[in-house]
């Protein structure tokens, strides 16, 4: 399964690395790809199995401190 969300709050490749590390630690998440737009709306694509839903992905990113559009 794949869930794509738009987030703000990512400003640099360091932010992308932190987000990737944190989201990959979530059980069921298999991969993450980020299209960084520094200071703007970045696209985060999360590959996951059926144990995690799209709303759970968005809630997890929000709980990590990112604004999910």
PyMOL commands that set and color helices and strands:
alter all, ss='L'
color gray80, all
select helices_A, chain A and resi 13-24+54-63
alter helices_A, ss='H'
color red, helices_A
select strands_A, chain A and resi 2-8+29-35+42-48+67-68
alter strands_A, ss='S'
color yellow, strands_A
deselect
rebuild
show_as cartoon
